[in-house]
Amino acid sequence: MAKETVDKILRKYGSKIESEINSDSGNYSSSYETFKEELSKEYSGYERWANSLGNIIKIKPSKKDEEKIKKSINSAHLSIEPWQAISLSVVSFLLVFLIGLLISVAVVFINNGNFASFPLLFFFLSVFTALFLFSFLNGYPERIARRWRLKASSQMVPAILYIVVYMRHTSNLEKAIQFASEHLEYPLSLDFKKIFYDVEVGKFSTIKESLDNYLESWRGYSSEFIEGFHLIESSLFEPDEARRISTLEKALQVVLDGVYEKMLKFSHTVRSPLTNVYMLGVVLPTLGLALIPLASAMLGGLLTYVHVFILFNLIIPFLVYYLTENVLEMRPGGYGETNLLERNPLYPKYKSQSHYRKAFLITFPLFLISLIPLIFQFTPVPESLGLLKDYTFSQLGLSFLGSGSVFGFVSTSTGTNGPFGLGALLLGMLFPISIALFFSIAYKSKTKELIVEREKTKELEAEFNNSLFQLGNRLGNGVPPELVFGKVAESSAGLRSGDFFRRVNYNVRQMGMSVDGAIFDKQRGALRLFPSNLIATSMRILIESSKKGLKIAAMSLMSISEYVKNLDKITTRLKDLLAEIISDMKSNMTFLAPLLSGIVIGLAAMITSILGMLQLGNLSATSSSLGTLTNLLSIFQYQSMIPPYFLQISIGIYLVEIIFILTSTLVTIDSGEDKLERTSKIGINLKRGMGLYFVIALLSILALYLLSIFVLGNLIG
């Protein structure tokens, strides 16, 4: 009878507790798989390739390599085998190499077996691409695992916070991890769900064993995360309540200190790699441009604009991207990740393609104007309009610009080369400008309103610490959550936080919603208007802790208030440490690089005009007075030079690519993976950098061209 009564009591209160904490661990098997399928799309393409091409041949890796790859695969939750990853890299190498070789040999056969027609550059690029694919795919599982760890580590602090605050009032590790997994974002939420999944499938017998196994995957990467969890585990065995709470708070402080120390170290070590990126990827290539016109003239056509395009628009940007990726991999997580952009009601407008259509309509005319020299020379358009293919400056009434042609195409034994003229070069400047304007206009239109909302959210977050303190005090005085938001809204009148609390209060009182719905509802929740991880975390903990009592909710909010204060100190200090590096790189990217490029384009135009005016034919009348100058000039083949028109287009596209790459790098260093900030900054920097480039290049071209006309005018008659 006694046993029956005990069982009855256990069933009664067990079900009550279960419903209170909303636990349903029985669904973790299916939910884990569903969650993984929905949110792991970023790497599903790689998994498909590994399961298709990776099965063509089976290459058994060494035991050491297999263990290393398997660890990366497990960390990144990939559904492949280690040998498939190795096989994919080998098969990709062979396919690209063989395709490049077959195409190169086919070109020789098409030209009647003439080996001089062998496309050496194409074959070299094919071999380079094959080697790169082999190296890239061979290390891709580790790359994915590293990115996974970086994303997951950015959520370590809120994860520990969720668990610590939950365990302050309910000393149950399993329920605390479940609570954290439900409210964390991808990918750490997936990791936490897998802890339960491994228990359910029988891999481990207890949650603690599964958790300890998971923590081992962080050994060598985040010792503070492991130490924090061990402190949380040890709090379960503390008999004294005060010591238990102290141990939990120590766990949170350990993680905060660990993040600060790692970012401090990163801020000191990142300066040198970023300087190397700028010197190797920006300064040296830009200075080297000045030599290209002379080099192309001396090499007699061996160096063409195709080579310049491949070098400056493919190889160097790829090198810069590779170097910056290595820099970003040094960045520890746990600080400065993106807010809840997708929850903002303006997000559909951000995702809309209409911004690109609008930008296209504005910039396409500029793009067409930049192609006028090619349209006039190679299409029947000018004849149909009754115009000549080219005009001299004298015909247009611009004789002060010399006697040359506006477009300046030159007929050679191999065909038409050019354009070399000043007019073509000036029109060609609109080509990269149109590309830069396209992205600048589209990105500004996409982010303009969202950035304003982001600033409002930042203001709210700055005020939120004091608001949390007020919420805690009101709850501690016995005011229920349904009424506390209205009370705090009254005392926060005129502040951004007051808008948030008024919205919650309106939803509760006027719309009849629960506190949970008033904040988190997808259609009307206040969090839609103020998307912030900090606010979401605080409100989740408020709702959960209030189920245990107002005193516990008050203590939880006080704990969050202290956490926010500490995190603000760390964030401010880290931004101060990184400010100098980011400021230097930004000035280099938007000022020095466009300035150097613009001047170099002006020098290239001057060199081309000088060599054009000093052609041997033009010097016949004055050869006696020039002495050996004509012999010296014979080594320069003017007709074989790279036209400044194409050179300017290549350097303009190169600058656009560099601004994209370096801006993304600097935003990630400063703010983490923030799509909105990155898009906004790219638009702003493109406008500034390419605007400066256009002005400097225009002034340099005109000034140096007129200088060459003035100096050489009397010499060549």
Buried (B, 14 or more C-beta within 10 A) or exposed (E): EEEEEEEEEEEEEEEEEEEEBEBEBEEBBEBBEEBBEEBBEBBEEBBEBBBEBBBEEEBEBEEEBBEBBBBBBEBBBBBBBBBBBBBBBBBBBBBBBEEBBEEBEEBBEEEEEEEEBBBEEBBEBBBBBBEBBBEEBBBBBBBBBBBBBBBBBBBBBBBBBBBBBBBBBBBBBBBBBBBBBBBBBBBBBBBBBBBBBBBBEEEBEEBBBBBBEBBEBBEEBBEBBBBBBBBBBBBEEBEEEEEBBEBBBBBBBBBBBBBBEBBBEBBEEBBEBBBEBBEBBBBEBBEBBBBBBBBBBBEEBEBBBEBBBBBBBEBBBBBBBBBBEEBBEEBBBBBBBBBBBEBBEBBEBBEEEEBBEBBBEBBEEBBEBBBBBBEBBEEEEBEEEEEEBBBBBBEEEBEEBBEBBBBBBBEEEEEEBBBBBBBBBBBBBBBBBBBBBBBBBBBBBBBBEBBEBBEBBEBBBBBBBBBBBBBBBBBBEEBEBBEBBBBBBEBBEEBBBBBBBBBBBBBBBEEEBBBBBBBBBEEBBBBBBBBBBBBBBBBBBBBBBBBBEBEBBBBBBBBBBBBBEBBBEBBEBBBEBBEEBBEBBBEBBBEBBBBBBBBBBBBBBBBBBBBBBBBBEBBEEEEEEBEEBBEEBEEBBBBBBBBBBBBBBBBBBBBBBBBBBBBBBBBBBBBBBBBBBBBBBBBBBBBBBBBBBBEBBBEBBBEBBBBBBEEBEEBBE
